[in-house]
Amino acid sequence: MVDNASTMIANPPADGSNIHRTLWESKRIVDATLHPDTGEAVPSPFRMSGYVPFNGPICVAMVVSSSTPALLFWNWVNQSQNALVNYFNRNASSTLSNETLAKSYAAAVGSSLAVAFGLATFIKKRYDPATAARLLRFVAFPSSVMASSLNCYIVRSPEIDNGVPLLDKEKGGKFLLEGETSVVAAKKGVYSTVATRAMLQAPVYFLPPALMAGLPVF
């Protein structure tokens, strides 16, 4: 399907019915499947378009966890999956060493588990079991914000060190300055992505527990 879509975009037929709709559908498939820099297919679980079917169940498990072991386990699973998403969707024009990957994974998992364990321990000591079970549903939010932000920043930090190439959109995506990179553009891209990753945690990890606050805990 992806090969057919790529061929359709590269060599659109001169005429045909619904060609405009077909081209847009082909572009949708290519954009959702292929890495924009390398042109290689991103594995389904780690595509941005695969967030709901693959990361969704993990998010649900984190929100409904009412015990510390379950909360820690699903935080680890979530950050492992997020680390692979960041890796497969990284800026391919910037080199990424195994050391950076290891640091990002360790920071994400470590911060997530530390926040989750600390908050879970505090809540269980401070509140009665019924109240604690309800409050534990909110622990996934701060732990995910911290971990997702750190994970994204460390993986993308080489772009800030080395800069990113600038492309001219009006010239078909050609390099604006061949062989030159921009640190300013890299910082803007990395910082805005980190901020977005943090804000995107709210609809997933904060709103559902808030809506579930009045429901009984089993």
VENTAWO-V775714 format. One record per residue. N is the residue number from 1. PSI is psi in degrees with one decimal (999 if undefined). OMEGA is omega in whole degrees, -180 to 180 (NA if undefined). D_LAST is the distance of its C-alpha to the last C-alpha in Angstrom with 1 decimal. Layout:
N/PSI/OMEGA/D_LAST
N/PSI/OMEGA/D_LAST
This chain:
1/-43.5/-180/44.7
2/-41.3/179/44.8
3/-41.7/178/48.4
4/-40.0/180/49.4
5/-41.8/179/47.9
6/-41.7/179/49.7
7/-39.3/180/52.9
8/-40.0/180/52.6
9/-41.5/-178/52.3
10/-35.9/-178/55.1
11/71.5/-180/57.5
12/141.4/179/56.7
13/148.9/-177/58.9
14/-35.7/179/61.8
15/170.8/180/60.9
16/156.4/-179/58.5
17/142.0/178/56.3
18/28.9/-178/53.0
19/-35.9/180/53.9
20/-45.2/180/52.4
21/-38.5/180/49.0
22/-41.1/179/49.2
23/-42.0/179/50.0
24/-38.7/177/47.1
25/-39.5/178/44.8
26/-40.9/179/46.4
27/-39.3/179/45.9
28/-43.8/-179/42.2
29/-44.8/-179/41.8
30/-46.2/-179/43.9
31/-33.8/-178/42.2
32/-18.8/-172/38.7
33/-40.8/-173/39.8
34/145.3/175/42.6
35/131.8/-175/42.8
36/-24.0/-179/45.2
37/-44.8/-175/47.3
38/-23.2/-177/47.6
39/5.0/180/47.2
40/152.0/-179/45.1
41/131.3/176/42.0
42/132.5/179/38.7
43/141.0/-174/36.2
44/-45.0/-177/33.7
45/-16.3/-173/30.5
46/12.8/174/32.4
47/151.6/175/33.9
48/-33.5/180/33.1
49/-9.9/-180/32.8
50/11.4/-176/30.3
51/-49.2/-175/27.7
52/-51.6/-176/25.4
53/-28.3/-175/25.4
54/-41.6/-180/25.3
55/-22.3/-179/23.7
56/-51.3/180/21.3
57/-34.0/178/18.8
58/-42.9/179/19.0
59/-42.4/179/18.3
60/-43.2/-180/15.2
61/-37.9/179/14.0
62/-43.2/-176/15.0
63/-37.9/-176/13.4
64/-3.5/179/9.8
65/128.7/-179/10.4
66/11.9/176/8.7
67/153.7/-178/11.3
68/-46.4/179/15.1
69/-43.2/180/16.3
70/-40.2/180/14.2
71/-43.2/180/15.4
72/-41.8/-179/18.9
73/-48.5/-177/19.1
74/-27.1/173/18.3
75/-40.5/179/20.6
76/-45.5/179/23.2
77/-44.0/-178/22.9
78/-46.8/-178/23.1
79/-30.0/175/26.1
80/-43.6/179/27.8
81/-40.7/179/27.6
82/-37.7/179/28.8
83/-39.8/179/31.7
84/-34.9/175/32.9
85/-45.4/179/32.7
86/-39.1/-179/34.8
87/-49.3/-176/37.2
88/-18.3/180/37.9
89/19.0/-180/38.3
90/165.5/174/40.4
91/108.7/-174/43.8
92/-13.8/179/46.0
93/-11.5/179/49.1
94/128.8/-178/47.8
95/144.2/-179/47.8
96/112.1/-177/44.6
97/161.5/177/45.0
98/-30.6/179/42.8
99/-42.8/179/42.8
100/-40.8/178/41.3
101/-43.4/-180/38.6
102/-41.4/179/37.7
103/-44.0/-178/37.7
104/-41.4/-180/35.5
105/-44.4/-180/32.9
106/-42.0/-180/33.0
107/-42.9/-179/32.8
108/-49.8/-179/29.9
109/-44.0/-179/27.8
110/-47.0/-179/28.9
111/-39.9/180/28.3
112/-47.6/-179/24.8
113/-36.5/-180/23.7
114/-46.8/179/25.5
115/-45.5/-179/24.0
116/-45.4/-179/20.4
117/-43.1/-179/21.0
118/-47.9/-180/22.9
119/-41.2/-180/20.5
120/-42.6/179/17.4
121/-44.4/180/19.6
122/-46.0/-178/20.9
123/-42.5/-178/17.6
124/-31.1/179/16.3
125/-30.7/-172/19.7
126/-31.5/-172/20.1
127/161.9/177/17.0
128/160.8/-174/14.9
129/-41.7/-178/11.5
130/-44.8/179/9.6
131/-40.7/-180/12.2
132/-41.1/-180/12.5
133/-37.3/179/9.0
134/-41.9/-178/10.2
135/-28.9/179/13.6
136/-24.0/179/12.9
137/-23.7/-178/12.5
138/-10.7/-176/16.1
139/-32.4/-179/17.5
140/-28.9/-177/18.2
141/-59.6/-179/20.7
142/-34.3/180/23.3
143/-37.1/179/23.0
144/-37.9/177/23.8
145/-48.7/-180/26.6
146/-50.0/-176/28.2
147/-44.7/-178/28.1
148/-40.4/-180/29.0
149/-46.6/179/31.9
150/-45.1/-180/33.3
151/-50.6/-178/33.0
152/-43.2/-177/34.8
153/-45.6/-177/37.4
154/-41.0/179/38.4
155/-37.8/-177/38.6
156/-5.0/-176/40.8
157/-32.2/176/42.8
158/-26.5/178/45.7
159/-36.8/178/46.4
160/-38.7/-179/47.1
161/-40.8/-174/49.4
162/-15.5/-175/51.3
163/168.4/178/51.0
164/148.5/178/50.4
165/146.8/179/53.2
166/133.4/-179/53.8
167/145.7/179/54.2
168/107.7/-177/56.3
169/-35.6/-177/54.5
170/-12.8/179/57.7
171/31.8/175/59.3
172/26.2/178/56.7
173/19.5/178/54.6
174/157.2/180/57.5
175/133.9/179/57.6
176/-45.4/176/58.9
177/106.5/-176/60.5
178/125.0/177/60.9
179/-2.8/-179/59.8
180/151.6/178/58.5
181/162.3/-178/55.0
182/119.5/177/53.5
183/-34.8/180/51.4
184/-46.1/179/50.9
185/-37.3/179/49.4
186/-44.5/179/47.2
187/-44.5/-180/45.8
188/-43.7/-179/45.2
189/-44.1/-178/43.3
190/-47.8/-177/41.2
191/-40.6/180/40.3
192/-34.8/178/39.4
193/-42.6/179/37.2
194/-45.1/180/35.4
195/-40.0/179/34.9
196/-42.8/179/33.7
197/-37.7/180/31.2
198/-45.3/-177/29.8
199/-31.3/-179/29.6
200/-13.1/179/28.0
201/-26.9/-175/24.8
202/-50.2/-179/24.1
203/-24.8/-176/23.4
204/-42.7/-171/21.1
205/-12.1/-180/19.2
206/-48.0/-177/19.6
207/-46.1/179/19.7
208/-47.6/178/16.4
209/-35.5/179/14.4
210/-41.0/179/16.7
211/-27.8/-178/16.1
212/-1.8/-173/12.3
213/-32.7/-178/12.8
214/-2.2/-178/12.7
215/150.4/179/9.5
216/151.2/178/6.5
217/129.6/-178/3.8
218/999/NA/0.0
